[in-house]
Amino acid sequence: MVCVSLRCIQSLWLWLWLWLWLWLWLCCGGSAAAQSSGSGGGAAQCQMPKSQREMNSFLWSIGRDPPAYLFGTIHVPYTRVWDFVADNSKSAFQGSNSVYFELDLTDPYTISALTTCQMLPRGENLQDVLPRDLYRRLKRHLEYVKLMMPRWMTPDQRGKGLYADYLFNAIAGNWERKRPVWVMLMVNSLTEADIRSRGVPVLDLYLAQEAERMRKRTGAVERVEEQCHPLNGLNFSQVLFALNQTLLQHESLRAGSLQAPYTTEDLIKHYNCGDLNAVIFNHDTSQLPNFINTTLPPHEQVTAQEIDSYFRQELIYKRNERMGKRVNALLQANPDKSFFFAFGA
């Protein structure tokens, strides 16, 4: 398939944004201790199925004895989805000897390597590398977010000791030293809905914490560098295009001239309803707004197509092949062990 408009690229941006949302969560103070489960946020919830048989399961079994499982996760607060995870998935997790994730979410090196990956070369600042107007727009938007954050936070967050200034600095602190592509992703995480979700572990991290608590063998099939380097591999014009379009969206949202057509709430609903295919493969939906439904100029269509092709190759095709080989190697090397692999759906 060839991208000829930004709509085509947006389904890939959805997947990429969700994957990187977990990274931002890990490095930005989102991994508070696990709390009791509860779906919360009923607006994005399906009606609770009456029986386990009616529940959808993102669980696949690998034909071997002892068993091995692949479980599709979602990088959102686990309390929003845990009640909708079928018992067979929970039992498979509890009964497995080893639990493996994309990255080792409990290893401090994961966090430090991610932080290093996001930074510009020593001595460079964002103001030095961005066009002046783009930098000013970015700074103005972050000032707006900082002003609004006290209003966005929930009473529950305040009751747990989270303060707006602390939360802003945890997410956006040192932003002038970050690479533009990471600033773009950071901007997309600085929304009211996402701020209100801070303080509860995302599903992947919750499972990692539970696996450690149960003293299971844990591990990862990827290294931080393998996820990080492809993102930093975008050329400068592609990064400027993506950052500019992202700011245009958020500026339009602030002005009231655009409503986000797709939100994290919608994604959670699709996951809980077992309808994730509608999110991932429908090119008319996206986690990113629709760039005001305008037709891109030809040269920007080319840029969008280049980004789409690059990420499909680096972050889907090559990544799937690499992860598949490592899963197979683990199974071959441990024929007497049961495995539970939890990867982003």
C-alpha positions in Angstrom: 0.0 0.0 0.0 1.2 3.5 -0.9 0.5 6.5 1.3 -0.8 9.5 -0.7 -2.3 11.4 2.2 -1.8 11.9 5.9 -4.8 9.6 6.7 -2.7 6.6 5.5 0.1 7.4 7.9 -2.1 8.0 10.9 -2.8 4.4 11.8 0.9 3.8 12.0 1.3 6.9 14.1 -1.4 5.5 16.4 0.6 2.3 17.0 3.9 4.3 17.4 2.3 6.7 19.8 0.9 4.0 22.0 4.2 2.2 22.1 6.1 5.3 23.0 3.4 6.4 25.6 4.8 3.5 27.7 8.3 4.9 27.4 7.1 8.4 28.4 5.3 6.9 31.3 8.3 5.0 32.6 10.7 8.0 32.3 8.3 10.6 33.5 7.2 9.5 36.9 4.1 7.6 36.0 4.9 4.3 37.5 3.4 4.7 40.9 2.8 1.6 43.1 0.0 -0.6 41.9 -3.4 0.1 43.3 -6.6 -2.0 43.5 -8.2 -2.7 40.2 -11.3 -1.0 39.0 -12.3 0.0 35.6 -13.2 3.6 36.2 -14.0 6.1 33.5 -17.2 4.5 32.5 -17.5 6.6 29.3 -14.9 4.4 27.6 -16.1 1.1 29.0 -18.1 -1.7 27.4 -20.9 -3.3 29.3 -19.3 -5.9 31.5 -19.9 -9.4 30.0 -22.3 -11.6 32.0 -19.9 -14.6 31.7 -16.3 -15.4 31.0 -17.4 -17.1 27.8 -18.6 -13.7 26.5 -15.3 -11.9 27.3 -12.9 -11.2 24.5 -9.3 -12.4 25.0 -6.1 -11.1 23.4 -4.4 -14.4 24.3 -2.8 -16.8 21.9 -1.3 -20.2 22.9 1.7 -21.7 21.3 1.4 -25.5 20.7 3.9 -27.0 23.1 4.0 -28.8 26.5 4.5 -27.0 28.9 2.4 -24.2 27.3 3.5 -20.8 26.1 1.3 -17.8 25.6 1.3 -14.5 23.7 -0.8 -11.8 25.3 -1.6 -8.5 23.7 -1.3 -5.6 26.1 -2.2 -1.9 25.8 -0.1 0.9 27.1 -2.8 2.6 29.3 -3.4 2.6 33.1 -4.2 -1.0 34.0 -7.2 -0.1 36.1 -9.0 1.0 33.0 -8.8 -2.5 31.4 -8.0 -5.1 34.0 -11.6 -6.0 34.9 -12.1 -6.8 31.2 -9.2 -9.1 30.9 -10.5 -12.6 30.6 -9.8 -15.2 33.4 -8.0 -17.4 30.9 -5.4 -14.7 30.3 -5.0 -14.1 34.0 -4.6 -17.8 34.7 -2.1 -18.2 31.9 -0.1 -15.4 33.5 -0.3 -16.8 37.0 0.6 -20.3 35.8 3.7 -19.5 33.7 7.2 -19.9 35.0 8.6 -17.1 33.0 7.1 -13.8 31.9 8.8 -11.8 29.1 8.0 -8.2 27.9 9.2 -6.0 25.1 11.6 -4.2 27.5 12.7 -4.9 31.0 10.3 -2.4 32.7 11.8 -2.9 36.2 15.4 -2.4 35.3 16.8 1.0 36.1 19.0 0.8 33.0 15.9 0.8 30.8 15.0 4.3 32.2 18.5 5.7 32.0 19.1 4.4 28.5 15.8 5.9 27.4 16.7 9.3 28.9 20.0 9.3 27.1 18.4 8.3 23.9 16.1 11.3 23.9 18.8 13.9 24.4 20.4 16.1 21.8 24.2 15.9 21.5 26.1 17.6 24.3 26.1 21.4 23.9 23.0 21.6 21.7 19.6 23.0 22.7 16.3 22.8 21.0 16.4 26.6 20.4 19.6 26.1 18.4 18.1 23.4 16.1 14.5 24.4 15.5 13.3 27.3 13.2 12.6 30.3 15.4 8.8 30.4 14.8 8.4 26.7 15.5 10.4 27.0 18.7 8.3 30.0 19.8 5.0 28.1 19.1 6.3 25.1 21.0 7.3 27.2 24.0 4.0 29.0 24.0 2.1 25.7 24.0 4.1 24.3 26.9 3.4 27.4 28.9 -0.3 26.9 28.2 -0.1 23.3 29.4 1.8 24.3 32.6 -0.9 26.9 33.3 -3.7 24.4 32.7 -2.3 21.5 34.6 -3.6 22.4 38.0 -7.1 22.4 36.5 -6.6 19.1 34.8 -5.4 17.1 37.8 -8.0 15.1 39.7 -8.7 15.3 43.5 -7.5 11.7 43.8 -4.1 12.7 42.3 -3.8 15.6 44.7 -4.8 13.3 47.6 -1.9 11.1 46.7 0.6 13.9 46.9 0.9 14.7 43.2 1.4 18.4 42.5 1.0 20.1 39.1 4.5 21.7 39.1 6.0 18.3 40.0 4.1 16.5 37.4 4.8 19.0 34.6 8.6 18.9 35.4 8.5 15.1 35.6 7.0 14.9 32.1 8.4 18.0 30.4 11.4 18.9 32.5 14.6 19.6 30.5 12.5 19.7 27.3 14.9 22.1 25.7 17.6 19.4 25.7 15.5 16.8 24.0 15.5 15.8 20.4 12.6 17.3 18.4 11.0 13.9 17.7 10.8 13.1 21.4 9.4 16.6 22.1 6.7 15.9 19.6 5.7 12.7 21.4 5.9 14.5 24.7 3.5 17.2 23.5 1.0 14.4 22.6 1.2 13.1 26.1 0.5 16.5 27.6 -3.3 16.4 27.3 -6.0 16.6 29.9 -7.0 13.0 29.6 -3.5 11.7 29.8 -2.6 13.9 32.8 -5.6 12.7 34.7 -4.3 9.1 34.2 -0.9 9.7 35.7 -0.1 7.8 38.9 -1.4 4.4 38.0 0.9 1.8 36.3 0.2 1.0 32.6 -0.9 -2.6 32.0 2.6 -3.8 30.9 4.2 -2.3 34.0 1.5 -3.7 36.3 2.2 -7.2 34.9 5.9 -6.7 35.4 5.4 -5.7 39.0 3.1 -8.7 39.6 5.5 -11.1 38.0 8.3 -9.8 40.3 6.0 -10.1 43.4 5.2 -13.7 42.4 8.9 -14.3 42.0 8.6 -15.4 38.4 11.5 -15.3 36.0 11.2 -12.1 34.0 13.0 -10.8 31.0 12.8 -8.9 27.7 13.1 -9.6 24.0 14.3 -6.2 23.0 16.9 -3.7 24.0 16.2 0.0 24.5 18.6 0.9 21.7 16.6 -1.2 19.2 13.4 0.7 19.9 15.1 4.1 20.2 17.5 4.3 17.2 14.8 4.0 14.5 13.0 6.9 15.9 16.2 9.0 16.0 16.8 7.9 12.4 14.2 10.2 10.9 15.9 13.0 9.0 15.5 16.6 10.1 12.9 17.6 7.5 10.7 14.7 8.5 11.0 15.6 12.2 10.1 19.2 11.5 7.1 18.1 9.5 5.8 15.9 12.3 6.4 18.4 15.1 4.8 21.2 13.1 1.7 19.1 12.3 1.4 18.1 15.9 1.6 21.7 17.1 -1.0 22.7 14.5 -3.4 20.1 16.0 -2.9 21.2 19.5 -3.2 24.9 18.7 -6.5 24.2 16.9 -7.8 22.2 19.8 -6.9 25.1 22.2 -8.6 27.6 19.9 -11.8 25.4 19.7 -11.6 25.1 16.0 -10.9 21.3 16.1 -12.2 18.4 18.2 -10.0 15.4 18.5 -11.7 12.7 16.5 -10.0 9.9 18.4 -8.9 9.7 22.0 -7.3 7.4 24.5 -10.8 6.8 25.8 -11.9 5.4 22.5 -8.9 3.2 22.3 -9.6 1.8 25.8 -13.2 1.1 24.8 -12.1 -0.8 21.7 -9.6 -2.9 23.7 -12.2 -3.7 26.4 -14.7 -4.6 23.7 -12.2 -6.9 22.0 -12.3 -4.7 18.9 -8.7 -3.7 18.6 -8.6 -4.5 14.9 -10.9 -1.6 14.3 -8.3 0.7 15.8 -5.1 -0.6 14.3 -6.2 -1.4 10.8 -8.8 1.3 10.1 -7.0 4.1 8.3 -9.8 6.6 9.0 -9.1 6.6 12.7 -6.1 7.7 14.6 -4.7 8.6 18.0 -3.5 11.9 16.4 -6.1 14.4 15.3 -6.9 14.7 11.6 -4.7 17.7 10.8 -7.9 19.8 10.4 -9.0 17.6 7.4 -7.0 19.6 5.0 -5.3 18.2 1.9 -1.5 18.2 2.3 0.6 19.9 -0.4 2.4 17.4 -2.7 5.8 17.9 -1.0 4.2 17.2 2.4 2.4 14.1 1.0 5.8 12.8 0.0 7.2 13.4 3.5 4.2 11.6 5.1 4.8 8.7 2.7 8.5 8.5 3.5 7.8 8.5 7.3 5.1 5.8 6.9 7.4 3.5 4.8 10.4 4.0 7.2 8.4 3.2 10.3 6.7 0.2 8.7 10.0 -1.2 7.8 11.9 -0.4 11.0 9.3 -0.7 13.7 6.9 -3.3 12.3 8.5 -5.7 9.8 12.1 -5.8 11.1 10.9 -5.6 14.7 8.4 -8.4 14.4 11.0 -10.6 12.7 13.6 -9.9 15.4 11.2 -10.5 18.3 9.8 -13.7 16.7 13.3 -15.1 16.4 14.1 -14.3 20.1 10.8 -15.8 21.3 11.6 -19.0 19.4 15.1 -19.1 20.8 13.8 -18.8 24.3 11.3 -21.7 23.7 14.0 -23.9 22.1 16.5 -23.2 25.0 13.9 -23.9 27.7 11.7 -26.8 26.6 10.6 -27.6 30.1 9.5 -24.1 31.1 6.2 -22.4 30.5 6.2 -18.8 29.1 4.0 -15.8 29.0 5.0 -13.2 26.5 3.2 -9.8 27.0 3.6 -7.5 24.0 1.7 -4.5 22.8 -1.3 -5.6 20.8 
